[in-house]
């Protein structure tokens, strides 16, 4: 039985690598060793940046909620604490959206949170 070589598979892998490295600069595009290093590094950055994106959006939402809360004379942490005590299950993404698009609706949510915070403070 003749020996099977993997030239067709390795060529397929090489073509895939060059396809992934398309658009890179100079040898990062067409020198196999450098292209592989660049593609692997790009995948690592893409993986990490997907996680960082989630963190960045959460901080943006908190920033927007805090700014809207300050307009109604309540701090962010008291607002969130009041919402939890009131049993309101809105997440930060939704709260930030309401704060930007519907200030009157947000005001009613703030009043609900304030009532919970003040009732606890008086007890």
Secondary structure by P-SEA (a helix, b strand, c coil): cccccaaaaaaaaaaaaaaaaccccccccccaaaaaaaaaaaaaaaaaaaaaaaaaaaaaaaaaaaaaaaaacccaaaaaaaaaaacccccaaaaaaaacccaaaaaaaaaaaaaaaaaaaac
